[in-house]
Amino acid sequence: MKGVMVKLTIEEKTYSCQPGETVLDALLREHVNISYACKKGTCHSCMVRSADTLPPEAAQAGLKNTLKKQNHFLACLCRPEQDMIIKLPDQSEFYTEGTVVVNEMLNRNTLLLVIAFEDAFEFSAGQFVNLQRADGLTRSYSIANTPQESNTLEFHIRRLTGGRFSEWLHDEITVGDTIAVSEPRGHCFYLPERSEQGLLLVGTGTGLAPLAGILTDALAQGHSGPIYLFHGSREFDDLYRIDELRQLARQHQNFHYIPCLSGKHVPEGFTHGRVNEVALASFTDLKDWRVFLCGHPEMVNQMKKMTFLKGASMKDIYADAFFVTPV
Ligand SMILES: Cc1cc2nc3c(=O)[nH]c(=O)nc-3n(C[C@H](O)[C@H](O)[C@H](O)COP(=O)(O)OP(=O)(O)OC[C@H]3O[C@@H](n4cnc5c(N)ncnc54)[C@H](O)[C@@H]3O)c2cc1C
């Protein structure tokens, strides 16, 4: 294996990091209590700081310049080549406390959670945040509303059977409870430029959450080009917001909503097929289209390639793959 064995020092205790191992894996192996979720450099929940050496450049990918200058880095991306003294973050620096104000079901598996803040929470519709439980367990969830809607964030949370965080949110969190919320992250959001451009939005399951925010934002900002939203799941009972989206399509001539079902039972008014296949079959050419892909990682990765091959430019393809945390 490439690399060298190095020493990691945290609060005067020293741990070994094996050749080729990431700082995060080394610290987890040594049972250090460090917050993490995606292990892919997306969620930033394992961000720590080097107190002595410059972190490797690759471990700072996607961080703001101010954080880079302070030697912050992502433990999941860091394969150190020299000993490091590491400071774990003071969570209050990056997390704000919010209060749950709405907690109700959108369908049999999906929870609508609305969290309110005392002060304005700045974000772009479509971004995601990390939610953190008191014991440090952290997961990423996409924001489903727009910043215009006062000091609240809306989330759509799918219950994953046996999932530690989603089951906790579904079964235990109630109105009035507080929860720690990180700064907003991610680049999958609408920018009010080229308003005549076509927008293609494709999502599976709770991939609708960021797409709903992007759609509301685009319509509110007067986007004049065609907007197509393809939302898919296997069963009818796993789709949601169907009536509201149909109503929106009646109100806005340029907005088209295509709910797709890949299972056997397909009621009238729904399209049969996998959402990615239905969406791709609906266009011969995606040149000059802006594409937003959210939800199941396999769908997202496949559609990135396919929409590019159909003519969309890479810089116009925005995506959030909902990676689950590897166990
Ligand atoms: C950028 C981003 C945005 C996200 N936004 C949302 C969102 O808006 N809404 C949302 O609901 N989720 C979202 N997620 C996913 C979310 O972060 C969690 O991964 C998810 O809620 C599961 O966490 P958990 O703790 O309940 O499950 P965990 O306890 O972490 O369990 C995950 C484990 O379950 C197993 N598993 C994986 N897939 C399945 C499956 N389909 N069925 C059964 N078992 C499985 C795997 O072994 C996996 O390791 C997002 C993820 C990312 C990275």
The ligand as a Tripos MOL2 file, in Angstrom:
@<TRIPOS>MOLECULE
LIG
   53    58     1     0     0
SMALL
NO_CHARGES

@<TRIPOS>ATOM
      1 C1        -26.1020   15.4190    0.2090 C.3       1 LIG1
      2 C2        -27.1100   14.4800    0.8130 C.ar      1 LIG1
      3 C3        -28.4280   14.8700    0.9440 C.ar      1 LIG1
      4 C4        -29.3680   13.9920    1.4870 C.ar      1 LIG1
      5 N1        -30.6790   14.4160    1.5900 N.ar      1 LIG1
      6 C5        -31.6080   13.5590    2.0900 C.ar      1 LIG1
      7 C6        -32.9870   13.9740    2.1700 C.ar      1 LIG1
      8 O1        -33.3580   15.1060    1.8210 O.2       1 LIG1
      9 N2        -33.8840   13.0730    2.6450 N.ar      1 LIG1
     10 C7        -33.5220   11.8040    3.0670 C.ar      1 LIG1
     11 O2        -34.3980   11.0300    3.5000 O.2       1 LIG1
     12 N3        -32.2140   11.3990    2.9930 N.ar      1 LIG1
     13 C8        -31.2530   12.2470    2.5410 C.ar      1 LIG1
     14 N4        -29.9360   11.8460    2.4960 N.ar      1 LIG1
     15 C9        -29.5590   10.5340    3.0970 C.3       1 LIG1
     16 C10       -29.3300   10.7090    4.6150 C.3       1 LIG1
     17 O3        -28.1790   11.5230    4.8350 O.3       1 LIG1
     18 C11       -29.0820    9.4030    5.3730 C.3       1 LIG1
     19 O4        -28.0530    8.6710    4.7520 O.3       1 LIG1
     20 C12       -30.3230    8.5270    5.4480 C.3       1 LIG1
     21 O5        -31.3630    9.2040    6.1360 O.3       1 LIG1
     22 C13       -30.0190    7.2150    6.2020 C.3       1 LIG1
     23 O6        -29.4600    7.5010    7.4530 O.3       1 LIG1
     24 P1        -29.7180    6.5530    8.7090 P.3       1 LIG1
     25 O7        -28.8550    6.9940    9.8310 O.co2     1 LIG1
     26 O8        -31.1780    6.4450    8.9790 O.co2     1 LIG1
     27 O9        -29.2220    5.1500    8.1810 O.3       1 LIG1
     28 P2        -27.8410    4.4420    8.6150 P.3       1 LIG1
     29 O10       -27.9290    4.0090   10.0360 O.co2     1 LIG1
     30 O11       -26.7160    5.3110    8.2200 O.co2     1 LIG1
     31 O12       -27.9440    3.1670    7.7130 O.3       1 LIG1
     32 C14       -27.4350    3.2050    6.4370 C.3       1 LIG1
     33 C15       -27.1470    1.7620    6.1210 C.3       1 LIG1
     34 O13       -28.3570    1.1680    5.6660 O.3       1 LIG1
     35 C16       -28.1020    0.2620    4.6260 C.3       1 LIG1
     36 N5        -28.9250    0.6800    3.4800 N.ar      1 LIG1
     37 C17       -28.5820    1.4970    2.5000 C.ar      1 LIG1
     38 N6        -29.5870    1.6950    1.6370 N.ar      1 LIG1
     39 C18       -30.6020    0.9270    2.0850 C.ar      1 LIG1
     40 C19       -31.9150    0.7130    1.6340 C.ar      1 LIG1
     41 N7        -32.3700    1.3120    0.5190 N.pl3     1 LIG1
     42 N8        -32.7030   -0.0830    2.3710 N.ar      1 LIG1
     43 C20       -32.2430   -0.6920    3.4880 C.ar      1 LIG1
     44 N9        -30.9920   -0.5170    3.9400 N.ar      1 LIG1
     45 C21       -30.1790    0.2810    3.2690 C.ar      1 LIG1
     46 C22       -26.6450    0.3300    4.3270 C.3       1 LIG1
     47 O14       -26.0440   -0.7930    4.9200 O.3       1 LIG1
     48 C23       -26.1820    1.5930    4.9600 C.3       1 LIG1
     49 O15       -24.8770    1.4750    5.3840 O.3       1 LIG1
     50 C24       -28.9810   12.7060    1.9440 C.ar      1 LIG1
     51 C25       -27.6370   12.3090    1.8280 C.ar      1 LIG1
     52 C26       -26.7130   13.1790    1.2750 C.ar      1 LIG1
     53 C27       -25.2680   12.7370    1.1680 C.3       1 LIG1
@<TRIPOS>BOND
     1     1     2 1
     2     2     3 ar
     3     2    52 ar
     4     3     4 ar
     5     4     5 ar
     6     4    50 ar
     7     5     6 ar
     8     6     7 ar
     9     6    13 1
    10     7     8 2
    11     7     9 ar
    12     9    10 ar
    13    10    11 2
    14    10    12 ar
    15    12    13 ar
    16    13    14 ar
    17    14    15 1
    18    14    50 ar
    19    15    16 1
    20    16    17 1
    21    16    18 1
    22    18    19 1
    23    18    20 1
    24    20    21 1
    25    20    22 1
    26    22    23 1
    27    23    24 1
    28    24    25 2
    29    24    26 1
    30    24    27 1
    31    27    28 1
    32    28    29 2
    33    28    30 1
    34    28    31 1
    35    31    32 1
    36    32    33 1
    37    33    34 1
    38    33    48 1
    39    34    35 1
    40    35    36 1
    41    35    46 1
    42    36    37 ar
    43    36    45 ar
    44    37    38 ar
    45    38    39 ar
    46    39    40 ar
    47    39    45 ar
    48    40    41 1
    49    40    42 ar
    50    42    43 ar
    51    43    44 ar
    52    44    45 ar
    53    46    47 1
    54    46    48 1
    55    48    49 1
    56    50    51 ar
    57    51    52 ar
    58    52    53 1
@<TRIPOS>SUBSTRUCTURE
     1 LIG1         1 GROUP 0 **** ****
